[in-house]
Amino acid sequence: MASVERPKLPEREHLLPRGHTIASVSDKISSIVLARQLKYGWVLGLMVSFVLVMGLFFAIGCLFARGIGIWGVNVPVAWGFAIVNFVWWIGIGHAGTLISAILLLLRQEWRTSINRFAEAMTLIAVACAGLFPILHLGRPQYFYWLAPYPSTMGVWPQFRSPLIWDFFAVSTYATVSLLFWYIGLIPDLATLRDRAKRPFAQIAYGFLAMGWRGSARHWRRYQDAYLLMAALATPLVVSVHSVVSFDFAVAIVPGWHSTVFPPYFVAGAIYSGFAMVLTIAIPLRAAYGLRDFITDRHLENMAKVMLASGLVVAYGYATETFTAWYSGHEPEWFSIVNRATGPYAFFYWLLLLSNIAIPQLLWFQTTRRNVYALFAMALVINLGMWLERFVIVVVSLHRDYLPSSWGMYVPTRWDWFTFLGTIGLFTALMFLFIRLLPVISIFEMREMVEQSQDESHVDHA
């Protein structure tokens, strides 16, 4: 009987973990969590992150005691680092949902090796972002006034305020992302439960696995729930950062009042999010020997997505500049000229260098396949996207319609302590996630190995 040949895509061959069986995949990934001995690099990284977190707590304590006057915000620049960092962290949180939900619905298998820690990155980044609007309120103890709870005082949210839109958009995004992440973890939690040797670990993972036995009924319900959550999360990728962009677009401030902001912000979020995924993936695979799972092809695919979203961001810059010039509206055109020639011109040109000029090297395959170049470029893009938010927020506010109301914004040490503290919080939670939960989806990698073995048996038949 003639054998039936199944054409195997060369793309898929580079994504498969070579030399691994189903058992070895489980051993390799679960050993990172269940190993008794801690890596010195992990301990050192957690200690440094912990120091930064203590700095964050100290800065927040001083903020509560003395008020937001300790920040550099003033009358013309009422929004400073708090809103800049809020938008930056929310943008970083978009890549996890994009990788998990949209690529799952599109059946892109290269998401398998990176979706788990990208989802964790999303949740941690959203948590860091959520701190800043609350701290910026001035009276953060009353943040619950943003929710339409049954109030006997008759104090209700102002639904025409973008701050309320942010509250509902970000809270919805965080809730759906958390459920999506947890549902995907359940089969792997059962694997850790069955392989754990210590009683506490067995109880903890068993409790979180919710009685998972791997039966056909469990798998059917799991797949239905996972696809449903992916379908719910997909529109949130577009809606959340579009709502965040309305914080600026609905205002009449020159430099903000632009209809290009929603798609422009979404593209920027994907851009910075994938840059952060690369920033995490490259050291992670080197530290734990995961090059068989997170291959060079995975990194190259992420670089291609980053290049595409970067071109959309560059188009947004060009559209914003052209619209300001073509409209003939003098304040709008002045805001563009002020960015390029004003007191903050250095930061504007640095963001163009970081977000447009340097990433053009990704057109070359040698750059996309050079791990060190990709890591350096990811750091540059993260810096550039933070500078973009700084330019949008600060540079647009510091020179308004009236020259008599112009002023400068200079961040204080408390601004820096708070920002660096959230970076420490992000890295600390990522270190804990790496130690306590599987960084790569065990069951999805086993499925890929099983499918490749089945195809090889058919080819040899």
C-alpha angles and dihedrals in degrees: 000000000000115000119242111232119215113203109233115209113238087224091061093047090061091050097054118097101246121222094012132124127199091263094047091052090056092045094049098049099035092049089068089062102033098044112116096210118075121222114244091227091054092050092047093048092048091049093052090047090049091055090053091048090054088053089053092052091048092050092048091048091053089046092054091047099046106021133238090302087092087070123078095251116125140164101294094033103044091156115061136147092336095067093034091056093041093058092042094053093045089053092052089053092062100074094066094057092043093052094043105038109025097037089046091055090046090050095236105166095196089076090071097083097046108030098088100057090035089059090049089049088054094054094046093046092050090050090052091047093050092060096065102059089047092050090045093057092083090223101050092169087075097052090120088072085081089070120076095238120158099279120192089193092063092238107145131174118267099238092194089066117096088218088069090048089053091050094055096038096049095041091050091047092049093048096049092044091050093050092045091050094047095047090053090051098055099088091046092048088056089052091052090047091055094045100042116109100191117081094226092053091048092052095044096048091040091054092049092046089063095218096308111178101168094242122157090254091053092050093048093051091043093054092047092050094043094051091045092053090046090054090049094047096049098073089044090066088065100033101049100056091037087059090047089053089055087069084075106022096059091054123089093225112127109253093029106058097086133128092210092069100090098056090033092055092046091053090047091051092053089045095054092037095057090045089057092047089055090046089057100035098054098055091037095058091044095049096047101030095247098146089117090061103031097044131184088259090060090053091047092051091051089049090054092051089048091051092049094049090045090057090052089051090050089050088052090054091050094046092049092051095044093048092051091051098041095046092062090220103146099205091051093049091045090055090056093047090046090055091054100039107017131095092285095047092117092063092046094053091043091055091050089051093048099041103034115015104042097041089060085081086075088077087077118079092215089062094046091052096045107095095198093049091049092050092049091047092050090054091048092051092048088054092045094051091050089051089050091058090045091053093046094049106033105028092048092052104041093069113037132164096296119059088206089067097049119123145155131252120217118176115230128221088265090059090053094044090053094047095046089044092059089050087054090048090051095049093043093053090046090053090051091048091052091052099043106034135035111272091205126045105258099195094046091051090049089052091053092050092047092050092050091050091050091050092049091051091051091049091052093046 
